[in-house]
Amino acid sequence: MNRKKLYLSLPITGRELKSIDMAFEAKRYYENQGFQVINPHDVKKELEEELGRIALEKEIMSTDLYFLSECDAMILLPGWESSKGCNLEIRFAEDYNIPIYEVYTNRQLMFKSSLKNNVQRTRKDHWITQPVHIEEPEIGYPILQN
């Protein structure tokens, strides 16, 4: 029997010690309920061991998104509102139909998100010198569902 796999999404940058404690508690809580839990702190540690150096933020985020893609659901921990990484993970989960739940409450969170693809042309026509401007996705606040 396969255990359901959960991904913990929580703010890390600038809050490492608090974040480690929050992730540890949430991981223990869900493992005690029989879930397999992916903790981004563990992912980062394994990535840096494999690389033999400190990982770049983009390497960490791409690895996190890979692990999220393998999960059955995402668990959102407090502080996500001001976290660039959490908002990226929310957008990814929404786009790929990975359900998002609030930690400990089991309430599913639905976000009204849409990536605005407003491409603007510049004066230069060459593909190398023509930047593409894409607006940031609007994530907003969750629509709570019981």
C-alpha positions in Angstrom: 0.0 0.0 0.0 1.4 3.4 -1.0 1.4 6.1 1.6 0.2 9.5 0.4 3.1 12.0 0.0 2.8 15.5 1.3 5.0 18.5 0.6 5.5 21.2 3.3 5.6 24.7 2.0 6.9 27.3 4.5 8.9 30.5 4.5 12.6 29.8 5.0 14.8 32.7 3.9 15.5 34.9 6.9 13.7 32.6 9.3 15.8 29.5 9.2 15.7 28.5 12.9 12.0 29.1 13.3 11.3 27.5 9.9 13.3 24.3 10.9 11.2 24.0 14.1 7.9 24.5 12.3 8.8 22.0 9.6 10.0 19.4 12.1 6.7 19.7 14.1 4.5 19.5 11.0 6.5 16.6 9.6 6.2 14.7 12.8 2.4 15.4 13.0 1.7 14.1 9.5 4.1 11.1 9.7 2.2 10.1 12.8 -0.9 10.0 10.7 0.7 7.7 8.2 1.8 10.2 5.5 5.2 10.4 3.8 6.4 14.0 4.2 8.8 16.0 2.1 10.5 18.7 4.2 12.2 21.4 2.1 15.0 21.7 4.7 15.8 18.0 4.1 15.7 18.5 0.3 18.2 21.4 0.6 20.5 19.4 2.8 20.5 16.5 0.4 21.0 18.8 -2.6 24.0 20.5 -1.1 25.5 17.1 -0.1 25.1 16.0 -3.7 26.6 19.2 -5.1 29.4 19.4 -2.6 28.7 23.1 -2.1 26.1 25.6 -1.0 23.2 25.5 -3.4 22.0 28.6 -5.3 18.4 29.7 -4.6 17.3 28.8 -8.1 18.8 25.3 -7.7 16.9 24.9 -4.4 13.6 26.1 -5.8 13.8 23.9 -8.9 14.6 20.9 -6.7 11.7 21.8 -4.4 9.3 22.1 -7.3 10.4 18.7 -8.6 9.7 17.1 -5.2 6.3 19.0 -5.0 5.4 17.5 -8.5 5.8 14.0 -7.0 3.4 14.7 -4.1 -0.3 14.1 -3.6 -0.9 17.4 -1.7 0.9 20.5 -0.4 0.6 21.6 3.2 0.9 25.4 3.7 2.5 26.6 6.9 2.2 30.1 8.5 4.1 33.0 6.9 3.5 32.0 3.3 2.0 35.4 2.4 5.4 37.1 2.4 7.4 34.3 1.0 8.5 34.4 -2.7 9.2 30.6 -2.6 5.8 29.7 -1.0 4.0 31.8 -3.6 5.9 30.1 -6.4 5.0 26.7 -4.9 1.3 27.7 -4.6 1.3 28.8 -8.2 2.9 25.5 -9.3 0.5 23.4 -7.2 -2.5 25.3 -8.6 -1.3 24.9 -12.2 -0.7 21.2 -11.8 -3.8 20.4 -9.7 -2.0 19.5 -6.5 -4.4 20.2 -3.7 -3.2 22.7 -1.0 -4.2 22.3 2.6 -3.7 24.5 5.6 -1.4 22.9 8.2 -3.2 21.0 11.0 -6.7 22.1 10.0 -7.1 19.9 6.9 -9.0 22.7 5.2 -8.3 22.8 1.5 -7.2 26.2 0.2 -8.1 27.3 -3.3 -6.4 30.3 -4.8 -7.7 32.6 -7.5 -4.5 32.8 -9.5 -3.8 33.5 -13.1 -0.5 34.2 -14.8 -0.9 37.3 -16.9 1.0 36.7 -20.1 1.2 40.3 -21.3 4.2 40.4 -23.6 5.5 43.8 -24.6 7.7 44.4 -27.6 10.8 46.6 -27.4 12.5 48.6 -30.2 15.1 45.8 -30.9 13.8 42.9 -32.9 16.7 40.4 -32.4 15.7 37.6 -30.1 18.7 38.0 -27.9 18.2 41.7 -27.2 14.4 41.6 -27.0 13.4 41.2 -23.3 10.1 39.7 -22.6 8.1 41.3 -19.8 5.7 39.1 -18.0 3.7 40.4 -15.1 3.9 38.6 -11.7 1.1 36.2 -11.1 -1.6 37.4 -8.8 -1.9 34.9 -6.0 -3.9 36.8 -3.4 -5.6 35.1 -0.4 -7.1 31.7 -0.4 -10.7 30.9 -0.9 -11.5 28.6 2.1 -13.4 25.4 1.5 -14.4 22.9 4.1 
